[in-house]
């Protein structure tokens, strides 16, 4: 089967590079499925998982915290603010981050807590936990 080259890059450096059969991810405009030969496209990404279909029915997932997706017929580049392979996610750290964000959201009504920032932190923590479950 044909493959497409995928690069996931963050400000800290490359996170993933491989040839895959299909890329699925969630853009601001909706769910995207990308196969080799896809038309060129640039799209902003939501906080979510990038699902990569490899040969032999294998799959990998990468948790991304927003960013941009650039598609060319032979290559997909994801420029993410932060990204982690499922195997690299520290589940205990993600659980603590989730608990902190939930506490901040509960305090938001009583104090001057930045509600949007706490909400995004909660979304990132939930995403990391969801991706780590797919290992």
C-alpha positions as CSV (number, residue, x, y, z in Angstrom):
1,X,0.0,0.0,0.0
2,X,1.1,3.6,-0.7
3,X,2.5,5.6,2.2
4,X,2.8,9.2,3.1
5,X,5.7,10.8,5.1
6,X,4.6,12.3,8.5
7,X,6.7,14.8,10.5
8,X,5.5,16.1,13.9
9,X,7.6,19.0,15.1
10,X,7.4,21.2,18.2
11,X,9.5,24.2,19.3
12,X,11.6,21.7,21.3
13,X,12.4,19.7,18.1
14,X,11.0,16.7,16.2
15,X,8.7,14.3,18.0
16,X,7.8,11.8,15.2
17,X,9.0,11.0,11.7
18,X,7.8,8.0,9.7
19,X,6.0,6.8,6.6
20,X,2.3,5.9,7.3
21,X,-0.7,4.7,5.3
22,X,-3.2,7.2,6.8
23,X,-3.3,10.2,9.2
24,X,-6.4,11.2,11.1
25,X,-6.7,14.2,13.3
26,X,-9.1,16.9,14.4
27,X,-8.8,20.4,12.8
28,X,-10.8,23.4,13.9
29,X,-13.0,22.8,10.9
30,X,-13.6,19.1,11.8
31,X,-12.2,15.6,11.5
32,X,-9.6,15.1,8.8
33,X,-8.4,11.8,7.2
34,X,-5.4,12.1,5.0
35,X,-4.2,9.5,2.5
36,X,-1.2,9.6,0.1
37,X,-1.9,11.9,-2.8
38,X,-4.2,14.2,-0.7
39,X,-4.7,17.7,-2.1
40,X,-2.5,20.4,-0.5
41,X,-4.1,21.8,2.7
42,X,-3.2,24.0,5.7
43,X,-5.4,23.8,8.8
44,X,-5.3,24.8,12.4
45,X,-5.5,21.9,14.8
46,X,-7.6,21.4,18.0
47,X,-6.2,19.8,21.1
48,X,-6.5,16.1,20.3
49,X,-4.9,12.9,19.1
50,X,-3.1,12.4,15.8
51,X,-3.9,8.8,14.8
52,X,-1.4,7.2,12.4
53,X,-2.3,4.0,10.6
54,X,0.9,2.0,9.9
55,X,1.3,-1.1,7.8
56,X,0.1,-4.5,9.1
57,X,-2.9,-3.0,10.9
58,X,-0.8,-1.3,13.5
59,X,-1.7,2.2,14.8
60,X,0.1,4.9,16.8
61,X,-1.2,8.0,18.5
62,X,0.4,11.3,19.3
63,X,-1.2,13.8,21.7
64,X,-1.0,17.3,20.3
65,X,-1.9,20.6,22.0
66,X,-3.0,22.6,19.0
67,X,-0.8,23.9,16.2
68,X,-1.0,23.6,12.4
69,X,-1.3,20.8,9.9
70,X,0.3,21.2,6.4
71,X,-0.6,18.5,3.8
72,X,1.2,18.0,0.5
73,X,0.5,15.0,-1.8
74,X,3.6,13.2,-0.4
75,X,4.1,14.6,3.1
76,X,2.2,15.7,6.2
77,X,3.8,18.2,8.6
78,X,2.3,18.9,12.0
79,X,3.7,22.0,13.7
80,X,2.4,21.6,17.3
81,X,2.8,23.7,20.4
82,X,3.4,20.5,22.3
83,X,3.2,16.8,21.3
84,X,3.9,13.5,22.9
85,X,3.9,9.9,21.7
86,X,1.5,7.7,23.6
87,X,4.4,5.7,25.0
88,X,6.2,8.8,26.4
89,X,3.2,10.2,28.3
90,X,3.7,10.3,32.1
91,X,0.2,9.3,33.2
92,X,0.8,10.3,36.9
93,X,1.8,13.8,35.7
94,X,-1.2,14.1,33.4
95,X,-3.5,13.0,36.2
96,X,-2.0,15.7,38.5
97,X,-2.4,18.3,35.8
98,X,-6.1,17.3,35.3
99,X,-6.8,17.5,39.0
100,X,-5.1,21.0,39.2
101,X,-7.1,22.2,36.3
102,X,-10.4,20.9,37.8
103,X,-9.6,22.7,41.1
104,X,-8.9,25.9,39.2
105,X,-12.1,25.7,37.4
106,X,-14.0,25.2,40.7
107,X,-12.2,28.3,42.1
108,X,-12.9,30.4,39.1
109,X,-16.3,31.6,40.4
110,X,-14.8,32.6,43.7
111,X,-11.4,34.1,42.7
112,X,-9.8,35.8,39.7
113,X,-8.7,32.6,38.0
114,X,-8.2,32.7,34.3
115,X,-11.1,30.4,33.3
116,X,-10.0,29.9,29.7
117,X,-6.5,29.0,30.6
118,X,-7.7,26.5,33.2
119,X,-10.1,25.0,30.7
120,X,-7.4,24.5,28.1
121,X,-5.1,22.9,30.7
122,X,-7.9,20.5,31.5
123,X,-8.4,19.7,27.8
124,X,-4.7,19.0,27.3
125,X,-4.6,16.7,30.4
126,X,-7.6,14.8,29.3
127,X,-6.2,14.4,25.8
128,X,-2.9,13.1,27.1
129,X,-4.7,10.6,29.3
130,X,-6.9,9.4,26.5
131,X,-3.9,8.9,24.2
132,X,-1.9,7.1,26.9
133,X,-4.8,4.6,27.2
134,X,-4.4,3.6,23.5
135,X,-0.9,2.2,24.0
